[in-house]
Amino acid sequence: MGERTGQRQTGYARRMMPFAELEHLPRQLRHPAVRDLAWALLSPPLLAQAGCPQRHPLQGSAWVDDPQRLGHWLATLDQAPAPLSSWLARLNSRRLGLYYESLWQFALHQAPGVELLAANLAIRDGGRTLGELDILLRDREGDHHLELAIKLYLGPPAGNGQDPAQWLGPGCHDRLGTKLAHLAGHQLTISGQPHSRVALAGLGIAEVEAQLWLGGYLFYPWPGHAEAPAGAHPAHLRGHWLHRRDWVDYLEHCPPGRWQPLPRHGWLAPARVQAGGSWTVEQFDSWLQALDEVAPAQLLVRLEEDEDGAWQEAERVFLVADSWPQLPGG
């Protein structure tokens, strides 16, 4: 007999989060890039149902059979992070998406039972580039084309939060619905097109499955309420967003802690600040007063002191201008 519905759902959930028992490991690590790497590998996807096939990039690795082996590898790397630091030094861009992809490439090179065949493989028609394939890998389940994406979206203050088109990137240049349509209609289809066959054959690939892995955070409006977008993963990572005019009121509802902005390259793993390195209340107030009233969205974290004297992220908030969203062409 086949699996019952509940069993199928349990199996699917396990495939989407094969390392759920290591969920808290990123917070226990100290090196920023190793924390980001652990976060990329261990955090839940934004969506359980994305309208296109999804697959955890390490699903076919031996780490899935023994998650503690992966945990040990990450803990060891945290003590001696030079290999990861050297790998990341090759990046000549500060773009968050490229950093995220590079973290995955490093892990896939090291993962037992996984062969990384190519990364960012350009598909061309003569002199014209049709697109790139983010990842091509081979594991015990076959050959796979994976598209990787890291996204942060802010939900609508009013309207239908279940509609992915209503979820905006902090710069208003991107929508969750548009991104999903582009992935399903373009990026995931490239590996199945005739021009890809020659490039894939050169790597010894006859047939390839195309799948997505979409990580990130969803930010819910405050005050107000938005439903999660359709298909959201039940365990997706989340925060709030609010206009500048609501900041003082928001603070009154918050537990105690210290606030400070996160630079863009720090948007992945939960923030950790060494003892003595967190901003004082005065520093934050001074920064906020100097912030331009039409400044881009700022990602803020509230930090709480742990037993070792370090400051750990307790929540994250996007603070946006009172005129946000300033939609292009609007």
C-alpha positions as CSV (number, residue, x, y, z in Angstrom):
1,M,0.0,0.0,0.0
2,G,1.1,3.6,-0.6
3,E,1.7,6.2,2.1
4,R,-1.3,7.8,3.7
5,T,-1.8,11.5,3.2
6,G,-0.3,12.3,6.6
7,Q,2.7,10.2,5.9
8,R,3.3,11.8,2.5
9,Q,3.1,15.3,4.2
10,T,5.6,14.2,6.8
11,G,7.9,12.9,4.1
12,Y,7.6,16.1,2.1
13,A,8.2,18.2,5.1
14,R,11.4,16.2,5.8
15,R,12.6,16.7,2.3
16,M,12.0,20.5,2.6
17,M,13.8,20.7,5.9
18,P,16.1,17.6,6.1
19,F,18.2,19.1,8.9
20,A,15.4,20.4,11.2
21,E,17.2,19.1,14.3
22,L,20.1,21.5,13.6
23,E,17.7,24.5,13.4
24,H,19.4,26.4,16.3
25,L,23.0,25.7,15.2
26,P,23.5,29.1,13.4
27,R,23.0,31.0,16.7
28,Q,25.7,28.8,18.4
29,L,28.4,29.6,15.9
30,R,30.6,32.7,16.2
31,H,32.2,33.4,12.8
32,P,29.9,35.6,10.7
33,A,30.4,33.8,7.4
34,V,30.1,30.4,9.0
35,R,26.8,31.5,10.6
36,D,25.6,32.6,7.2
37,L,26.6,29.3,5.7
38,A,24.8,27.4,8.4
39,W,21.7,29.6,8.0
40,A,21.7,29.0,4.2
41,L,21.8,25.2,4.7
42,L,19.5,24.9,7.7
43,S,16.8,27.6,7.5
44,P,13.3,26.8,6.0
45,P,12.3,27.9,2.6
46,L,9.9,30.8,2.2
47,L,7.3,28.6,0.5
48,A,6.1,25.1,0.9
49,Q,4.3,25.4,-2.5
50,A,5.9,27.7,-5.1
51,G,4.0,26.7,-8.2
52,C,7.2,24.9,-9.5
53,P,9.3,22.1,-8.2
54,Q,11.4,22.7,-5.1
55,R,14.3,20.7,-3.7
56,H,16.8,21.2,-0.9
57,P,20.2,21.3,-2.6
58,L,21.6,18.8,-0.1
59,Q,18.7,16.4,-0.4
60,G,20.8,13.7,-2.0
61,S,23.8,14.1,0.2
62,A,25.1,11.6,2.9
63,W,24.6,14.5,5.4
64,V,20.8,13.8,5.2
65,D,21.4,10.3,6.6
66,D,23.5,11.7,9.5
67,P,22.6,15.4,10.2
68,Q,25.1,15.4,13.1
69,R,27.9,14.9,10.6
70,L,26.9,18.2,9.0
71,G,26.7,19.8,12.4
72,H,30.2,18.7,13.2
73,W,31.5,20.0,9.9
74,L,30.0,23.4,10.5
75,A,31.3,23.5,14.1
76,T,34.8,22.6,13.0
77,L,34.7,25.2,10.2
78,D,33.6,27.8,12.8
79,Q,36.8,27.1,14.7
80,A,39.0,27.2,11.6
81,P,37.1,29.3,8.9
82,A,40.0,30.0,6.6
83,P,38.8,27.7,3.8
84,L,35.4,29.5,3.7
85,S,37.0,32.9,4.0
86,S,39.4,32.1,1.0
87,W,36.4,30.9,-1.0
88,L,34.4,34.0,-0.4
89,A,37.4,36.2,-1.2
90,R,36.9,35.3,-4.8
91,L,33.7,37.3,-4.9
92,N,34.0,40.6,-6.6
93,S,30.5,41.7,-5.8
94,R,28.6,42.7,-2.6
95,R,25.3,41.6,-4.0
96,L,23.4,39.5,-1.5
97,G,22.2,37.0,-4.1
98,L,25.7,36.2,-5.3
99,Y,27.0,35.8,-1.7
100,Y,24.1,33.4,-1.0
101,E,25.0,31.4,-4.1
102,S,28.7,31.3,-3.2
103,L,27.9,29.9,0.2
104,W,25.9,27.1,-1.4
105,Q,28.7,26.4,-3.9
106,F,31.1,26.0,-1.1
107,A,28.9,23.6,0.8
108,L,28.1,21.5,-2.4
109,H,31.8,21.1,-3.1
110,Q,32.2,19.7,0.4
111,A,29.0,17.6,0.7
112,P,29.5,13.9,0.8
113,G,27.7,12.2,-2.1
114,V,27.3,15.3,-4.1
115,E,29.2,16.3,-7.2
116,L,28.9,20.0,-8.2
117,L,29.1,19.8,-12.0
118,A,28.9,23.5,-12.8
119,A,27.9,26.9,-11.3
120,N,26.5,29.9,-13.2
121,L,26.7,28.1,-16.5
122,A,26.0,30.5,-19.3
123,I,23.7,29.2,-22.0
124,R,24.3,31.0,-25.3
125,D,22.8,31.2,-28.8
126,G,25.7,32.3,-30.9
127,G,26.8,35.6,-29.2
128,R,23.6,36.1,-27.3
129,T,23.3,34.8,-23.7
130,L,19.9,33.2,-23.1
131,G,20.5,32.9,-19.3
132,E,22.5,31.1,-16.7
133,L,22.0,27.9,-14.8
134,D,22.8,28.6,-11.1
135,I,23.8,25.0,-10.1
136,L,24.2,21.7,-11.9
137,L,24.8,18.8,-9.5
138,R,24.8,15.0,-9.5
139,D,23.8,13.0,-6.4
140,R,22.2,9.6,-5.7
141,E,18.9,10.8,-7.0
142,G,20.2,11.9,-10.4
143,D,21.2,15.1,-12.1
144,H,19.7,18.4,-11.1
145,H,19.5,22.0,-12.3
146,L,18.9,24.2,-9.3
147,E,18.0,27.8,-9.2
148,L,18.9,29.5,-5.9
149,A,17.3,32.7,-4.6
150,I,17.4,34.7,-1.4
151,K,14.6,37.2,-1.0
152,L,13.1,39.5,1.7
153,Y,9.5,40.7,1.1
154,L,7.2,43.1,2.9
155,G,3.5,42.3,3.1
156,P,0.7,44.6,2.3
157,P,-0.7,46.9,5.0
158,A,-4.1,46.5,3.5
159,G,-5.4,44.1,0.9
160,N,-4.9,40.5,0.1
161,G,-1.7,39.2,1.7
162,Q,-2.4,35.8,0.3
163,D,-1.7,37.2,-3.2
164,P,2.1,36.9,-3.8
165,A,1.9,39.9,-6.1
166,Q,1.2,42.1,-3.0
167,W,4.5,41.2,-1.3
168,L,7.2,43.8,-2.2
169,G,10.9,43.9,-1.9
170,P,12.2,46.7,0.4
171,G,13.3,48.7,-2.6
172,C,9.9,48.3,-4.4
173,H,11.6,46.9,-7.5
174,D,10.6,43.3,-6.9
175,R,7.4,41.4,-6.1
176,L,7.1,37.8,-4.8
177,G,4.5,37.0,-7.5
178,T,6.7,38.4,-10.3
179,K,9.7,36.5,-9.0
180,L,7.9,33.2,-8.9
181,A,6.5,33.8,-12.4
182,H,10.0,34.5,-13.8
183,L,11.4,31.5,-12.1
184,A,8.7,29.1,-13.4
185,G,8.4,30.7,-16.8
186,H,12.1,31.4,-17.6
187,Q,14.8,30.4,-15.2
188,L,13.7,26.9,-14.6
189,T,12.9,26.2,-18.2
190,I,16.3,27.1,-19.7
191,S,17.9,23.8,-19.0
192,G,15.2,22.1,-21.0
193,Q,15.7,24.2,-24.1
194,P,17.6,23.0,-27.2
195,H,20.5,25.4,-26.7
196,S,21.2,23.9,-23.3
197,R,21.7,20.4,-24.6
198,V,25.2,20.9,-26.0
199,A,26.4,22.5,-22.8
200,L,24.8,19.8,-20.6
201,A,26.2,17.0,-22.9
202,G,29.6,18.5,-22.3
203,L,29.2,17.8,-18.6
204,G,27.9,14.3,-19.2
205,I,24.3,15.2,-18.5
206,A,21.6,13.6,-20.7
207,E,18.5,14.5,-18.7
208,V,18.2,17.0,-15.9
209,E,15.5,17.9,-13.4
210,A,15.0,21.7,-12.8
211,Q,14.1,22.8,-9.3
212,L,14.1,25.9,-7.1
213,W,15.4,26.7,-3.6
214,L,14.1,30.0,-2.3
215,G,15.3,31.2,1.1
216,G,14.7,34.4,3.0
217,Y,12.3,36.3,5.3
218,L,8.8,37.6,5.1
219,F,8.0,40.9,7.0
220,Y,4.5,41.6,8.2
221,P,3.1,45.1,8.6
222,W,2.8,46.8,12.0
223,P,0.4,48.1,12.9
224,G,-2.1,46.0,10.9
225,H,-2.3,42.5,9.7
226,A,-1.5,40.6,6.6
227,E,-2.2,37.0,5.7
228,A,0.8,34.9,4.7
229,P,1.2,34.6,0.9
230,A,-0.4,31.5,-0.6
231,G,1.9,28.5,-0.2
232,A,4.0,30.0,2.5
233,H,6.0,27.4,4.5
234,P,4.6,27.1,8.0
235,A,8.0,27.6,9.5
236,H,9.1,30.5,7.3
237,L,11.3,33.2,8.9
238,R,9.6,36.4,9.6
239,G,9.8,39.9,11.0
240,H,7.8,43.2,11.0
241,W,7.9,46.3,8.9
242,L,6.7,49.8,9.9
243,H,6.8,53.4,8.8
244,R,9.0,55.9,10.6
245,R,6.0,57.6,12.1
246,D,5.1,54.4,14.0
247,W,8.6,53.8,15.5
248,V,7.9,55.3,18.9
249,D,4.7,53.3,19.3
250,Y,6.4,50.1,18.2
251,L,9.1,50.6,20.8
252,E,6.5,50.7,23.6
253,H,5.3,47.2,22.6
254,C,8.8,45.7,22.5
255,P,10.7,43.8,25.2
256,P,13.9,45.5,26.3
257,G,17.0,45.2,24.2
258,R,19.4,47.2,22.0
259,W,18.6,48.2,18.5
260,Q,21.0,48.8,15.6
261,P,20.9,48.6,11.8
262,L,22.2,45.7,9.9
263,P,24.4,46.3,6.8
264,R,23.1,44.5,3.7
265,H,25.7,41.8,3.8
266,G,24.5,40.9,7.3
267,W,20.9,40.2,6.3
268,L,21.2,36.4,6.3
269,A,21.8,34.7,9.7
270,P,20.5,36.1,12.9
271,A,22.9,38.8,14.1
272,R,25.5,38.3,16.8
273,V,27.5,41.1,18.2
274,Q,30.5,40.6,20.5
275,A,30.4,41.8,24.0
276,G,31.0,45.5,24.1
277,G,30.2,45.8,20.3
278,S,26.5,46.6,20.4
279,W,25.2,50.1,20.0
280,T,24.1,52.1,23.0
281,V,20.6,53.6,23.1
282,E,22.3,57.0,22.5
283,Q,24.2,55.8,19.4
284,F,21.0,54.4,17.9
285,D,19.0,57.5,18.7
286,S,21.7,59.7,17.1
287,W,21.7,57.5,14.0
288,L,18.0,57.6,13.7
289,Q,17.8,61.3,14.0
290,A,20.4,61.7,11.3
291,L,18.6,59.3,8.9
292,D,17.1,61.1,5.9
293,E,13.3,61.0,6.0
294,V,13.3,59.4,2.5
295,A,16.1,57.0,3.2
296,P,15.8,53.5,1.7
297,A,14.3,50.8,3.9
298,Q,16.6,50.0,6.9
299,L,16.8,46.5,8.4
300,L,17.0,46.9,12.2
301,V,17.6,44.2,14.8
302,R,16.8,44.1,18.5
303,L,19.6,42.5,20.4
304,E,19.5,40.7,23.8
305,E,22.5,39.9,25.9
306,D,23.3,36.2,26.3
307,E,25.0,34.4,29.1
308,D,28.4,34.8,27.5
309,G,28.0,38.6,27.3
310,A,27.5,38.6,23.5
311,W,24.4,40.2,22.0
312,Q,22.0,37.9,20.0
313,E,19.3,39.0,17.6
314,A,15.8,38.7,19.1
315,E,13.8,40.2,16.3
316,R,14.3,42.1,13.0
317,V,12.3,45.0,11.6
318,F,12.3,46.9,8.3
319,L,11.9,50.6,9.0
320,V,10.6,52.4,5.9
321,A,10.0,56.0,5.0
322,D,6.5,57.4,5.6
323,S,6.1,57.7,1.9
324,W,6.9,54.0,1.3
325,P,6.0,52.2,-0.9
326,Q,7.4,54.4,-3.7
327,L,6.6,52.3,-6.6
328,P,8.5,52.7,-9.8
329,G,6.5,54.9,-12.2
330,G,4.0,55.6,-9.4
